[in-house]
Amino acid sequence: MQTFEKSIMNMYGEKGRKWIAEIPDITAKLAKKYNLTELKPVSNMSYNYVASGYLNEKPIILKLGLNAEALAKEEHCLQAFANFGVVNIFFSEEYALVIEQAIPGVTLKGYFPHREEESIEITSSLIKKLHHANIPLNHHVYHVRDLLQVLNNALNIPNKILIKARKIRDKLIASTKENVLLHGDLHHENILQNGDDWVVIDPKGFIGDPVYEAAAFIRNPIPELLAHENAKNIIHNRIFHFAEILEYPEQRIIDWCFVQAVLCWIWALEDNCDSFYFKELTEFFDRVTPM
């Protein structure tokens, strides 16, 4: 809870502090309205309050957030990805979602670093499944090109890095041959075991190049990956195997990894969070990404 509260305070200030204090009342009202029972906060929260519980004996997750637009987009994407490897959605309100809880719910993070090959195969299979979903009609989902306009801002990042990221971004956008609905944040902790299968949670929802999808997994788990003595080989192995399994150009995966590392660095600065990991990640991919 302390990490969650710190993240909310950093992002929202006094509004966040007030919302945190109101969470018990909000959850109580929703529990009564939807007959939710045994609600308990989960341990790994970041920018949303998340609790597990039951809906008529069905295991569920209650998710509360201060960003109504982000929650609405998540709901929209879960509906679009229905039957393509995501959890089901039961109810939604402006600042709340009630979704299926994966059981046993262990994440792919438990496979790091000793079961790398399996985790890459699982993630590749899910990427293939997700990208069969149709882009919704009358959608309000950002294109990756719009998301990456933030790279044009003047930021506390070396100008050489920003110039390079902009050039590679423009090259990638111009050369995209196919646009799909992307999960947008497909890392280890968003891939959960559900029975004998694996399912995906927490889609951010963007439209763009399918190759974009692999980069989130490649840079995670944070911060354990870069702290590992064999981080360089792990990253290169992931890139090689994603390229082989998904038939993506290896250099294109590397290019997206670099651009997204810079993007994450920007977001961390904007949210007043520790940006050191993404600075280190950017510097790593800068060394293996030609102009």
Secondary structure, DSSP 4 states (H G I P E B T S, - for coil): -HHHHHHHHHHHTHHHHHHHHHHHHHHHHHHHHHTEEEEEE-S--SSSEEEEEEETTEEEEEEE-S-HHHHHHHHHHHHHTTTTTB--EEEEETTEEEEEPPSEEEEGGGGTTTTHHHHHHHHHHHHHHHTTSPPPTT--PEEHHHHGGGGGS--SS-HHHHHHHHHHHHHHHHT----EEE-S---GGGEEEETTEEEE-----EEE-GGGGHHHHHT-STTHHHHSTTHHHHHHHHHHHHHHHHT--HHHHHHHHHHHHHHHHHHHHHTT---HHHHHHHHHHHHH---
